[in-house]
Amino acid sequence: MGVVTRKTSSTLLALLMLASTATLAQSLSPFESPQYRALATVSIGPDFVQSGQSQTLTLLPPFQNHYTNGSQTQAVFDGGLFLGVERTLSEQFSAQLGVAGFGDTVITSQGNVWQFALPKFEDLSYSYQVQHGRVMAAGKLLGMLPQHKAIRPYVSGEVGAAFNQASAYQEILLVQGVLPMSPFSNNRQTSFSWGVGLGSDYTINSHMRIGVGYQFADLGSASLGTTLDETTAETLVLSHLYTNQLRFQLTYLA
């Protein structure tokens, strides 16, 4: 009798373990993740940058030059890499936190020069370039659609430092006989940068996601150095490089 009881108990225990394992396997989606996961995200896409600013400079007092804003919103290419960790907050939400680096192709600022700050002396055009990069602390809050668990809408934010190199200033004659001044010198500037965005990721499998999103960002400020022809220290400045970004993303989760 004891042998039968032990065999029966063993059989019942095995059946219970098998049932528990089956129930757990059914309850876990193949897209669900552990509480903490390391991740890397590569992002690419166009930036639509506002790269112009009108300003009046006093280079040789009391005479002034006015520099018009001739820059239209221009499209440049942006690429970046985000390294961080994702934490599961609940069945519907997870959060990512980490560090990201981004860079843009060359941004151009241009316009015309009004000598003596008078429109009738619009004798020159000018242009210069800005090379941009930034390092950011970035975060993302992701949700999950109940009917479509593979779709993860998100909101994002980032703050950090922008590194903007302004260079290659040049002037072109619009009226013959006018002498351009010596160019403003090149200058590298570090400034505060931030961005906020929204979008959606799509889970391909337990390790891969693709996504698309929109980001509004301030790429910081940029300024040229001084020119040899001035007696002051004034120069051309872009106080803010505002941009609307479209991001295409590929994420790998460990």
Secondary structure, DSSP 4 states (H G I P E B T S, - for coil): -HHHHHHHHHHHHHHHHHHHHHHHHHHS-TT---SEEEEEEEEEEEEEE-----EEEEEETTEEEEE---PPPEEEEEEEEEEEEEEE-SSS-EEEEEEEEEEE--EEEEEEEEETT-GGGEEEEEEEEEEEEEEEEEEEEE---SS-TTEEEEEEEEEEEEEEEEEEEEEEESSTTPPPPPPPPPEEEEEEEEEEEEEEEEE-SSSEEEEEEEEEEE---EE----TT-SS----EES--EEEEEEEEEEEE-
